[in-house]
Amino acid sequence: MMVPVALLLLGALTAVVAPRMLARADWPEREPVVALWAWQCVVAGVLLCCALSMVLSAAAAWQAVRGHVFAPAPHDVVEAYALQAPGPWAAATAVILACGGVWSAVMLAREIVRARVRRAGSRAELLVRSPLLPGEEPGNNRLVVLEGERPDAWWLPGQAPQLVITTAALRRLKGRQLDAVLAHEQGHAQARHDWLLYCSGALAIGFPQVRVFAAFRDEMHRLVELAADDVASRRFGRLTIALALVELNEDRGVFGPCPAHQAHVPQRVHRLLAARPRLTAGHRLRLTATAALVPVIPVLVTFVPGLRALG
C-alpha cells in the first residue's frame, strides 16, 4: 500500500502547492493561454494521481483486478509494488476513489445537460426575437442582432454557434471597437472555452470542499477572458479593445468603488492599458517549455467526436 498512499500524498501536495505558486506568479497576466494550460495540467495531475492510486489499491485488494492490470508484467514487478500483502485499507481506498470518479463523471454530465438546456432556451428566445428571414437557414457563425437597451455581445456555443449583439452595442461601438468585440467573442469559440468552464464548474460543484477545484473554476472564468482579450488586441490593438470594454460596461457600475457585477472588467481594462513588460530570453524559454505541455481539455474535445457532438 505504500505506492497508492504515495500517489495520494503527491496529488494532495500538488493540489495545495501548485495553486499557490500560480497565484503568486505574475506571468499568468502576461500569458493567459499558458496559464490555462498550466491549470489544466495541475488538475489533470491531481486526478491522475487519484486514478492510479485507485487502480493500484484495487489490484492489491482483489486478485482478479491484479491479474488484468499486471498481466503483461514480470513477477518481479508485482513484487516491487508489494501487492501480494495488501493492507487493510486497500479495498476501502479503491472503492472510495472509484466513487469519486463516478461522481465526477455524473457532475460533468449534469453540467453538460444543463448547458444544453440553457442553450436550447436561448436559441428558442433568439428565434422569437430575431426570426429567420425568408430563405435563410440556421447555420454556423450566424450573426444575430437583438433589440436591446443594454450594450452587450456574447457567443452562443453549440453545433451551430451564433454570435449575438444588441442594437445598443452597435450604437455605442464604432469601427474597430466593434470589430474588436466580435474578435473577442470569436476567440472564445475557436478555443472552445465553454468546455473549460463546463469541466471546472463540474469539479467545483461536485467537490465543494476541495479548494483546488474552486480555484480552478475561478481562474478559468478569469483567464479565458484575458485570452480572448489578447486575441482581439493582436488584431486591433490593446487600446481599442480596452475602450470597447469601457463602452460596454460603463453603465453597469463595474467601475465604481463597490462593483456588484463583473468586477473583473476594471482589472482587464487596466491590464490592456498598462505597458506590456518586456520578457527576457530566459522568461521566453521557460514559457515556451511550459507551452509544450499538452492542453488536456481542448485536445480531448478536438479529437473525440462524441465530445464535439455533446458541445
N, C-alpha and C positions, 0 to 999 in steps of 0.2 A: 504493500500500500504506500510505499514511500514515493513512487513516481506519481500516482494520482494526486497525492497530497501536495507534492512539489508543484505540480501543474496548477492546482487551485491557488496555492500561495503566489505563484508567478502571475496568474490572472488578477488576483486581488491587488498585488503590488503595482501592476500596470494600470489598473483602474484608479488607483489613488495617486500615483506619481505622475503619470503622463498628462492628465488634465491640468494639474498644477503647473507643469512645465510649459504647456501650451498657453496657459492663461498668463504666465509671466513673460513670455516671449513677445517681442514687438514685430517680428516678421510676418505673423498672420495678417496684420493690417495691410502690409505691402503685397503679400502673395496669398490672397484668399483661396485660390484654386489649390495650391499646395497644402494649405491648412485643411481644406476639405478632405483631401486625400489622407493627410496625416490622421485626422479624426477617424476616418473610416478604418484605417489600419489599426488604430488603437482599439476601437470597439471590436473589430474582427479578431484581433489578438486575444482579447478577453474572452470572447465567445469560443474561439478555437481552443483555448486552454480548458474551458469547461467541457467542451465536447470530447477532447482527448482524455480528460480525467474520467468522464462518464464511460467511455469505451474501455479504458484500462480497468476501471473498477468493476464493470460488468464482466470483463474477461477473467478477473481474479475471482469473482463470486460464482460464476457459472461455467462449467466445462464446455457446454455447447457454444457459448459465445467465444470462449478462448480458442476453440477449435477452428471457428470461422476466421477470427481476427489474425491468429498466428499460424494458419495452415501452411503458408509457404516458408515460414521462418524456421531456422535450425533450432534444435532443442536448447542449445546454449543461450539463444536469445530469450527464450521463455524463462529460463532460469535467471538470467540477468535482471528481468523485471520482477523477480520474486513472486510470480503468480501462483506457484504451487502451494503456498501457505497464505491464503487470503486472510486479511484482518476481519474483525467482527463487523466493521462498518462498510465493507466493500459493497454489499448488496444495497444497503440503505443509501449510500452515496450515489450509486448508479441510478437508483430509482428516482431520487430527488432531482438529480441533474437531468434525467430524461423528462421528468415532469416539467422542469424549467424550459427545456427545449420545445416541448409540445405547447406550453403556454405562450412562448414567444411566437410560434407559428400561428396560434389562434389570434393573438393580438394583431399580428401583421395582416392576417386575413380580414379581421374586423375593420382595420383602418382602410384597407383597400375597398371593402364593400361600402363603408360609409362614404369614402371619397367618390365612388361611382354613383351612389345615390345623390350626393350633393351635386355632382356634375350633371346628372340627368335632370335634376330640378332646375339647375342654372340654364341648361340648354333649352328646356321647355319654356322658361321665362324669356330667354332671348328670342325664341321663335315668335312669342306673343308680342314682345315689344319691338322686335325688328324682323318682321316676316320676310321670307324669301321672295325675291322678285319673280315675275313670270319667266319661266325657263331656267331659273337659277337652281342649282343643285348644291346641297351642303357638301363641302369638301375641305381639304387641308388648307391651312393658312387663310381662312376666310376672315376678313376684317369686318367687325360688327360695330356700328356707330349707334349709341343709345342716347336718347334724350335724357339729360340729367343736369341738375344744378350744381352738383359737386364734381370738380375735375378729377378724373380717375382713369386709370388704364390697367388692365390685367390680362393675363394669358390663361385661357381655359384649356387644360391639357386633356388628352384622350386620343382615341383613334383618329378623330377629325379635329385637331386642335384649332382653337379660334382665338384671335386677338380682339379684345373688346376695349373700346374707348368711348368716353362720354362726350357729348357736344360741348360741355363746359370746358373740358380739357382741350378740345380743338380750338375754342375761342381764346384760351389763355396761352397755349403753346404755339410759338411761331417758328416756322422754318426748321432750322437744325435742332431746336429743342424738341419738337415733335418727333423728328427722326430719331433722336437720341433715346426718347422714352420707348419708342417702338423697338429699337435695337436692344434696350434693356430687357424687355419682355421676351423678345426672341432668344436672348441669351439664356433665360430660364428654360425655354422649351428645348433648345438644342442640347443643353447639358442634362436634361431630364432631372431637374432639381426636385420635381414633385416626388420622385421615388426616394430621394434622400429624406424628404420631410415625412413620407409615409413610414419609412423604416425607423427613423429616430423617434417619431411620435409613438409608434407601437412599443418600442422598448421602454420609453419613459412612462407610458401609461401602464404597461404590464408589470413593471418593476419600479414602483414609485420610490422605494427606499434605496435604490441603487443610484448614487449620485452621479456616477459617470454617465449613465443613460440620460438623466435630466440635463446634464451639461452638454451632452452630445446633441440633444434636441435643440437646446437654446442656441448653440453655436451654429448648427445647420441653418436655422432661421436667419441668423445674422450674416453668416459667411456667404450664403447663396445670393443675398442682396449685394454684398460687396463685389462678388464675382461678376454679377450681371452689370453692376455699375462700371466695372473695368472693361467689359465687352463694349458698352456704349461709348466710354471715354476714349477707347483706342480708335474708334471711327469718327467721333465728332468732338472730342476734346473734353477734358475734365471740367472746365468752366461751364460748358454747355449743359452737361448732364446735371451739374450742381444747381444751376439756375432753373432747370426744368423741375428738379425735386422741390425747390423753394416754391415755384409757381403752383405745383400740385398740392402742396401741404401747408401753405401759409395760413389758410382759413381753418385749419383743424386744431390749432392750439399746440402743435408739437414744438414750436419754437419758443413757447412761454417758459416761465420758471418752473411750472409743475405740469409737464406734458402728460396727458392721460392716455394717449393712444399713439402708437408708432413712435415711441421715444427714441428709437434708433436713428430716425431720419436726421436730426441735427448732427449726430456723430458721422453719418455718411457724408453730409454736406461738408463738414469740417475736414474730413479725410480727403475729399476731392479737391478742396481749395488749398489745402496745405501743400507745401513744397514736397515733392516726392524725393525721399532720401536716395542718394546715390549708393548703390551696392558695390562693395569691394569685390575683387576677384575671388577671395575666399568665400564670401557670402554666396556669390553666384554659383560656385562649385558645390557648396553644401545644399543649396536649394535645388540645383539640377539633380543631385544624387537623390534628394528626397522626392523629387517629381518622378523619378524612375519607379517608385512604389506603385503597385497596381491599384487603381481606384476600384474598390470592391463592387459597390452597388451599380454604378453606371456600366461597368463591364458585364455584370450579370444581366442587366436589362438589355444590353446591346446584343448579346449572344444567345440568350434564351428566348425563343419566340413566344413561349407561354407567358412570360412576364410582360412582354410588349403588348400582348393581347389584353392582359388584365389592365394595363395602364390606359 
